[in-house]
Amino acid sequence: MKRKSCNTLIVALCMLMGMALLLGACGSEAPAAPTADATVVADDPDPSPADDLTPAPTVAAMTDGYYLYQGERTADLPCFIRFNEDGTFYGSYFNGAVVEAGIYEVVDRDMAYLEDGEGSASLIAGQVVVLTDFSTGAVQEVAFDGGRLLDMTVGNMAPHITLEHIPDFAYNPAEMELPIAVQTFYHDNDFGASLTLYHDGSFNDFTTSGEFGSWTMENGQFILVSFDGTSYTLTVAADGFTAVYDRGADILELTASVGEYLFSFTVDTMPEGLPMDVSLTLYAKTDGTAEMVMSSGFFDDIVVDQGTFTLEHMVFITFDLENGGIIAGEPDFDNATEAGVPATIHYEAEVLLPGNGADMPDMTLGFDCLLVGEITG
């Protein structure tokens, strides 16, 4: 059938050509032949636009690669933050000296920011990334625009940082991330009876017997699910120092440390007004209170100051004392170890010690000293 159609078409073309020659022979002048450079455009039976073979540009997802800053604001030590598809993030600051993990949320609203820490906060970003730290519950809002985190404070100590998105970076959690124990609690003041939650969503539970599994956070509570599918609930107090562990049949009261205090900072000094050396120790207690104790072999321990303290990102401690006022610890990251971060606290205060009205009069002591200790995780 196809061969017959072709033959018919050839015959028709020959007849048309013969008629054209006959008409030309009747005296009409033949039209000029087309020049060599003329372009002959054939009619397109389907005048649809040509297919666009250019691939559509790909838009990098927030969870691709990581966000990085390295420059003078952090003494050239790299700082990065990684966003995961499950809504969690991991931050590593000052070349890993400070790490944090938590949950994040992207909110569509305007936020003013500084460009590289310069000028006034007159630039506006259309989105905000809300970071909530697992360990402390601290919240930071960061302007988000053009694929950059803008005007961010990293490690609670380096402000006005811009982190650029590096979407094609081959991020490997096994190599890039250090394990973070975001919460550790103890039962009956026993180091061996611990419950530890890690930033990767896993937990180890030795409060009663050895159990392992995964955890999530829901409505401010930690939901733990063991490998056999059993579900438990951990509710942490607002101060972060105590927790209630609901295991169904057992409800355990847990504490964030073993003993009466979390950390201590001490120094041997001779205060003004006392002709002898004493030991001065500042205790950060498990109930969130602080106590400064002066000790000597010549008298009983004397509380010379007291107040409260806060701990952020597991290494930044700040005391609010009646006599010493608000004083912050200075972490020494250069000498940090896996066990903890050394820290110093400058204590300067005048302390009035009331006498007993008989053989011991009122006494004013002046302190100006540097206490040394370690913040352990």
VENDA-V990581 format. One record per pair of residues at least 12 apart in sequence whose C-alpha atoms are under 10 Angstrom apart, sorted by the first residue. I is the first residue (numbers start at 1). J is the second residue. Records with the same first field share a line. If there is no record, write none. Layout:
# VENDA-V990581
I = J ; J
This chain:
# VENDA-V990581
59 = 167
60 = 147 ; 165 ; 166 ; 167 ; 168
61 = 83 ; 85 ; 147 ; 165 ; 167
62 = 82 ; 83 ; 84 ; 85 ; 147 ; 148 ; 165 ; 166 ; 167
63 = 82 ; 83 ; 84 ; 85 ; 86 ; 87 ; 89 ; 165 ; 167
64 = 82 ; 83 ; 84 ; 85 ; 165 ; 166 ; 167 ; 168 ; 169 ; 170 ; 171
65 = 81 ; 82 ; 83 ; 84 ; 165 ; 166 ; 167 ; 168 ; 169 ; 170 ; 171 ; 172
66 = 80 ; 81 ; 82 ; 83 ; 84 ; 90 ; 91 ; 163 ; 164 ; 165 ; 166 ; 167 ; 168 ; 169 ; 170 ; 171
67 = 79 ; 80 ; 81 ; 82 ; 83 ; 91 ; 147 ; 148 ; 149 ; 162 ; 163 ; 164 ; 165 ; 166 ; 167 ; 169
68 = 80 ; 81 ; 82 ; 92 ; 93 ; 148 ; 149 ; 161 ; 162 ; 163 ; 164 ; 165 ; 166
69 = 81 ; 93 ; 94 ; 149 ; 154 ; 161 ; 162 ; 163 ; 164 ; 165
70 = 93 ; 94 ; 95 ; 161 ; 162 ; 163 ; 164
71 = 161
73 = 116 ; 117 ; 158 ; 159 ; 160 ; 161
74 = 93 ; 94 ; 95 ; 154 ; 157 ; 158 ; 159 ; 161
75 = 94
76 = 94 ; 95
77 = 93 ; 94 ; 95 ; 96 ; 97
78 = 92 ; 93 ; 94 ; 95 ; 96
79 = 91 ; 92 ; 93 ; 94 ; 95 ; 96 ; 97 ; 98 ; 99 ; 154 ; 155 ; 161 ; 163
80 = 92 ; 93 ; 94 ; 95 ; 96 ; 99 ; 154 ; 163 ; 164 ; 165
81 = 93 ; 99 ; 100 ; 101 ; 149 ; 154 ; 163 ; 165
82 = 101 ; 165 ; 171 ; 173 ; 176 ; 177
83 = 101 ; 102 ; 103 ; 104
84 = 103 ; 104
86 = 103 ; 104
87 = 102 ; 103 ; 104 ; 105 ; 106
88 = 101 ; 102 ; 103 ; 104 ; 105 ; 131 ; 132 ; 133 ; 134 ; 199 ; 200 ; 201
89 = 101 ; 102 ; 103 ; 104 ; 105 ; 131 ; 132 ; 133 ; 134 ; 199 ; 200
90 = 102 ; 103 ; 104 ; 133 ; 173 ; 176 ; 177 ; 178 ; 180 ; 199 ; 200
91 = 133 ; 154 ; 155 ; 177
92 = 154 ; 155 ; 176 ; 177 ; 178
93 = 154 ; 155 ; 156 ; 158
94 = 154 ; 155 ; 158 ; 333
96 = 176 ; 177 ; 178 ; 333
97 = 155 ; 315 ; 332 ; 333 ; 334 ; 335 ; 336 ; 337 ; 341
98 = 154 ; 155 ; 156 ; 313 ; 314 ; 315 ; 333 ; 341
99 = 154 ; 155 ; 177 ; 178 ; 179 ; 180 ; 313 ; 314 ; 315
100 = 132 ; 133 ; 134 ; 135 ; 136 ; 154 ; 155 ; 178 ; 179 ; 180 ; 181 ; 182 ; 199 ; 313 ; 314
101 = 131 ; 132 ; 133 ; 134 ; 135 ; 179 ; 180 ; 181 ; 182 ; 198 ; 199 ; 200 ; 313
102 = 131 ; 132 ; 133 ; 134 ; 135 ; 136 ; 137 ; 138 ; 139 ; 182 ; 199 ; 200 ; 217
103 = 130 ; 131 ; 132 ; 133 ; 134 ; 137 ; 139 ; 217
104 = 129 ; 130 ; 131 ; 132 ; 133 ; 139 ; 140 ; 141
105 = 128 ; 129 ; 130 ; 131 ; 132 ; 141
106 = 127 ; 128 ; 129 ; 130 ; 131 ; 141 ; 142 ; 143 ; 144
107 = 126 ; 127 ; 128 ; 129 ; 130 ; 141 ; 143 ; 144
108 = 125 ; 126 ; 127 ; 128 ; 129 ; 144
109 = 124 ; 125 ; 126 ; 127 ; 128 ; 129 ; 143 ; 144
110 = 123 ; 124 ; 125 ; 126 ; 127 ; 128 ; 143 ; 144
111 = 123 ; 124 ; 125 ; 126 ; 127 ; 128 ; 141 ; 142 ; 143 ; 144 ; 145
112 = 124 ; 125 ; 126 ; 128 ; 142 ; 143 ; 150 ; 151
113 = 125 ; 142 ; 143 ; 144 ; 150 ; 151 ; 152 ; 160
114 = 143 ; 150 ; 151 ; 152 ; 160 ; 161 ; 162
115 = 150 ; 151 ; 160 ; 161 ; 162
116 = 150 ; 151 ; 152 ; 159 ; 160 ; 161 ; 162 ; 163
117 = 150 ; 151 ; 152 ; 159 ; 160 ; 161 ; 162
118 = 151 ; 160
121 = 151
123 = 143
124 = 143 ; 144 ; 145
125 = 142 ; 143 ; 144 ; 145 ; 146 ; 149 ; 150
126 = 143 ; 144 ; 145 ; 146
127 = 142 ; 143 ; 144 ; 145 ; 146
128 = 140 ; 141 ; 142 ; 143 ; 144 ; 145 ; 149 ; 150
129 = 141 ; 142 ; 143 ; 144 ; 145 ; 149 ; 150
130 = 142 ; 143 ; 144
133 = 182 ; 312 ; 313
134 = 180 ; 181 ; 182 ; 183 ; 197 ; 198 ; 199 ; 217 ; 313
135 = 180 ; 181 ; 182 ; 183 ; 184 ; 197 ; 198 ; 199 ; 240 ; 311 ; 312 ; 313 ; 314
136 = 182 ; 183 ; 238 ; 239 ; 240 ; 310 ; 311 ; 312 ; 313 ; 314
137 = 220 ; 238 ; 239 ; 240 ; 312 ; 313
138 = 312 ; 313
140 = 152 ; 153 ; 154 ; 156
141 = 153
142 = 162
143 = 162
144 = 162 ; 163
146 = 164 ; 165
147 = 163 ; 164 ; 165 ; 166 ; 167
148 = 162 ; 163 ; 164 ; 165 ; 166
149 = 161 ; 162 ; 163 ; 164 ; 165
150 = 162 ; 163 ; 164
151 = 163
155 = 312 ; 313 ; 315 ; 316
156 = 312 ; 313 ; 315 ; 316
157 = 316
173 = 200
177 = 199 ; 200
178 = 199
179 = 198 ; 199 ; 200
180 = 196 ; 197 ; 198 ; 199 ; 200 ; 377
181 = 196 ; 197 ; 198 ; 199 ; 200 ; 202 ; 203 ; 314 ; 377
182 = 196 ; 197 ; 198 ; 199 ; 200 ; 201 ; 203 ; 313 ; 314 ; 377
183 = 195 ; 196 ; 197 ; 198 ; 199 ; 203 ; 236 ; 240 ; 241 ; 256 ; 377
184 = 196 ; 197 ; 198 ; 203 ; 204 ; 205 ; 241 ; 254 ; 255 ; 256 ; 257 ; 377
185 = 197 ; 205 ; 207 ; 236 ; 240 ; 241 ; 242 ; 243 ; 244 ; 245 ; 253 ; 254 ; 255 ; 256 ; 257 ; 258
186 = 205 ; 206 ; 207 ; 242 ; 243 ; 252 ; 253 ; 254 ; 255 ; 256 ; 257 ; 258
187 = 206 ; 207 ; 208 ; 243 ; 245 ; 252 ; 253 ; 254 ; 255 ; 256 ; 257 ; 258
188 = 207 ; 252 ; 253 ; 254 ; 255 ; 258 ; 259
189 = 254 ; 255 ; 256 ; 257 ; 258 ; 259 ; 260
190 = 207 ; 255 ; 257 ; 258 ; 259
191 = 206 ; 207 ; 257 ; 258 ; 259
192 = 206 ; 207 ; 208
193 = 205 ; 206 ; 207 ; 208 ; 209 ; 210 ; 254
194 = 206 ; 207 ; 208 ; 209 ; 210 ; 254 ; 255 ; 256 ; 257 ; 258
195 = 207 ; 208 ; 210 ; 211 ; 212 ; 234 ; 245 ; 254 ; 256
196 = 212
197 = 213 ; 214 ; 215 ; 216 ; 222 ; 224
198 = 214 ; 215
199 = 215
200 = 214 ; 215
201 = 213 ; 214 ; 215 ; 216 ; 217 ; 224
202 = 214 ; 215 ; 216 ; 224 ; 225 ; 226
203 = 215 ; 224 ; 225 ; 226
204 = 226
205 = 224 ; 226
207 = 245 ; 252 ; 254
208 = 250 ; 252
211 = 225 ; 226 ; 227 ; 228
212 = 224 ; 225 ; 226 ; 227 ; 228
213 = 225 ; 226 ; 227 ; 228 ; 229 ; 230 ; 231
214 = 226 ; 227 ; 229 ; 231
215 = 231 ; 232 ; 233 ; 234
217 = 233 ; 234
218 = 233
220 = 234 ; 235 ; 236
221 = 233 ; 234 ; 235 ; 236
222 = 234 ; 235 ; 236 ; 245
223 = 235 ; 246
224 = 245 ; 246 ; 247
230 = 247 ; 248
231 = 246 ; 247 ; 248
232 = 245 ; 246 ; 247 ; 248 ; 251
233 = 245 ; 246 ; 247 ; 248 ; 251
234 = 246 ; 247 ; 251 ; 252 ; 254
235 = 254
236 = 254 ; 255 ; 256
237 = 255
239 = 286 ; 287 ; 288 ; 310 ; 311
240 = 255 ; 256 ; 286 ; 287 ; 288 ; 310 ; 311
241 = 254 ; 255 ; 256 ; 257 ; 262 ; 285 ; 286 ; 287 ; 288
242 = 254 ; 255 ; 256 ; 257 ; 286 ; 287 ; 288
243 = 255 ; 256
255 = 286 ; 287
256 = 286 ; 287
257 = 285 ; 286 ; 377
258 = 286
259 = 285 ; 286
260 = 283 ; 284 ; 285 ; 286 ; 287
261 = 283 ; 284 ; 285 ; 286 ; 287 ; 288 ; 289 ; 290 ; 291
262 = 283 ; 284 ; 285 ; 286 ; 287 ; 288 ; 375 ; 376 ; 377
263 = 282 ; 283 ; 284 ; 285 ; 286 ; 290 ; 317 ; 373 ; 374 ; 375 ; 376
264 = 281 ; 282 ; 283 ; 284 ; 285 ; 290 ; 291 ; 292 ; 371 ; 372 ; 373 ; 374 ; 375
265 = 280 ; 281 ; 282 ; 283 ; 284 ; 292 ; 329 ; 342 ; 343 ; 344 ; 345 ; 370 ; 371 ; 372 ; 373 ; 374 ; 375
266 = 279 ; 280 ; 281 ; 282 ; 283 ; 292 ; 293 ; 294 ; 344 ; 345 ; 369 ; 370 ; 371 ; 372 ; 373
267 = 279 ; 280 ; 281 ; 282 ; 294 ; 369 ; 370 ; 371 ; 372 ; 373
268 = 280 ; 281 ; 294 ; 295 ; 296 ; 369 ; 370 ; 371
269 = 294 ; 367 ; 368 ; 369 ; 370 ; 371
270 = 365 ; 366 ; 367 ; 368 ; 369
271 = 350 ; 351 ; 364 ; 365 ; 366 ; 367 ; 368 ; 369
272 = 350 ; 364 ; 365 ; 366 ; 367 ; 368
273 = 363 ; 364 ; 365 ; 366 ; 367
274 = 363 ; 364 ; 365 ; 366
276 = 296 ; 298
277 = 295 ; 296 ; 297
278 = 294 ; 295 ; 296 ; 297 ; 298
279 = 293 ; 294 ; 295 ; 296 ; 297 ; 301
280 = 292 ; 293 ; 294 ; 295 ; 296 ; 301 ; 302 ; 303 ; 304 ; 367 ; 369 ; 370 ; 371
281 = 293 ; 294 ; 295 ; 303 ; 304 ; 371 ; 372 ; 373
282 = 294 ; 303 ; 304 ; 305 ; 306 ; 319 ; 345 ; 347 ; 371 ; 372 ; 373
283 = 306 ; 308 ; 309
284 = 307 ; 308 ; 309 ; 310 ; 311 ; 317 ; 318 ; 319
285 = 308 ; 309
287 = 308 ; 309
288 = 307 ; 308 ; 309 ; 310 ; 311
289 = 306 ; 307 ; 308 ; 309 ; 310 ; 319 ; 320 ; 321
290 = 305 ; 306 ; 307 ; 308 ; 309 ; 310 ; 319 ; 320 ; 321
291 = 303 ; 304 ; 305 ; 306 ; 307 ; 308 ; 309 ; 319 ; 321
292 = 304 ; 305 ; 306 ; 307 ; 321 ; 324
293 = 305 ; 306
302 = 353
303 = 353
304 = 322 ; 323 ; 324 ; 349 ; 350 ; 351 ; 352 ; 353 ; 365
305 = 321 ; 322 ; 323 ; 324 ; 325 ; 349 ; 350 ; 351 ; 352
306 = 319 ; 320 ; 321 ; 322 ; 323 ; 324 ; 325
307 = 319 ; 320 ; 321 ; 322 ; 323 ; 324 ; 325 ; 326
308 = 320 ; 321 ; 322 ; 326
309 = 321 ; 326 ; 327 ; 328
310 = 328
311 = 328 ; 329 ; 375
314 = 340 ; 341 ; 375 ; 376 ; 377
315 = 329 ; 330 ; 331 ; 332 ; 333 ; 340 ; 341 ; 342 ; 343 ; 374 ; 375 ; 376 ; 377
316 = 328 ; 329 ; 330 ; 331 ; 341 ; 343 ; 375
317 = 329 ; 330 ; 331 ; 343 ; 345 ; 375
318 = 330 ; 345
319 = 345
321 = 349
322 = 349 ; 351
323 = 347 ; 348 ; 349 ; 350 ; 351 ; 352
324 = 346 ; 347 ; 348 ; 349 ; 350 ; 351 ; 367
325 = 347 ; 348 ; 349
326 = 347
327 = 345 ; 346 ; 347 ; 348
328 = 343 ; 344 ; 345 ; 346 ; 347
329 = 342 ; 343 ; 344 ; 345 ; 346 ; 371 ; 372 ; 373 ; 374 ; 375
330 = 342 ; 343 ; 344 ; 345 ; 346 ; 372
331 = 343 ; 344 ; 345 ; 373 ; 374 ; 375
332 = 344 ; 374
336 = 374 ; 375 ; 376
337 = 376
338 = 376 ; 377
339 = 374 ; 375 ; 376 ; 377
340 = 374 ; 375 ; 376 ; 377
341 = 373 ; 374 ; 375 ; 376 ; 377
342 = 372 ; 373 ; 374 ; 375 ; 376
343 = 371 ; 372 ; 373 ; 374 ; 375
344 = 370 ; 371 ; 372 ; 373 ; 374
345 = 369 ; 370 ; 371 ; 372 ; 373
346 = 367 ; 368 ; 369 ; 370 ; 371 ; 372
347 = 367 ; 368 ; 369 ; 370 ; 371
348 = 366 ; 367 ; 368 ; 369 ; 370
349 = 365 ; 366 ; 367 ; 368 ; 369
350 = 364 ; 365 ; 366 ; 367 ; 368
351 = 363 ; 364 ; 365 ; 366 ; 367
352 = 364 ; 365 ; 366
353 = 365
